[in-house]
Amino acid sequence: MAKDVVVNSGAMYNALTNGSKIVGKIFADTDFRIDGEVEGTITCNGKVVIGQKGILKGSISCVNAEIIGTVEGDVVVSESLSLRASAVIKGDVKTKVLMVEPNAIFNGTCSMTDTVVESKPSVVGANAELFTNVKASNK
């Protein structure tokens, strides 16, 4: 399923490969690339990339995002959102900077401001919530 991948630059990011599917919440401290399918939410303190075959049915909250595949849900990005030519978004977008290539499809509303308060994800708080839920379910 998800795995750490080391790129030539030495930077690490998380990846969900084509053919894999996650249902639930994803919390990532570093960049995350989706080439599979996610049904749920992604909260990331880095960049989220939805690859050409990637599908998200849910929401994203992150610092930067690049959409090449499909997103059905809301996208909240505190810095820059890039929609590539093959991107399809059905949902609302909040971001500071929006870049859209020709042929990208965007059906929804867009709100652009200098500060997007809602998209400053806190993975620490999210992990604490996840840990609390896991701990409670073990009783």
FENRAUR-V570156 format. One line per field, one symbol per residue. phi: phi as a letter, one per 20 degrees, with the letter a starting at -180 (. if undefined). burial: I if it has 24 or more other C-alpha atoms within 12 Angstrom, else O. Layout:
phi->???
burial->???
This chain:
phi->.fbeceegfnfdbebdegndbcdpdddcecgcddddccdqdcdbeceddefgefccdrcccbecbcdddccdqecccfdcdddfgefcccreccbeccdcegnfdcdrdccccfcdffeefdfgfffffffffffffef
burial->OIOOOOOOOOOOIIIIIOOOIIOOIIIIIIIIIIIIIIIIIIIIIIIIIIIIIIIIIIIIIIIIIIIIIIIIIIIIIIIIIIIIOIIIIIIOIIIIIIOOOOOIOIOOOOOOOOOIOOIIIIIOOIOOOOOOOOOOOOO
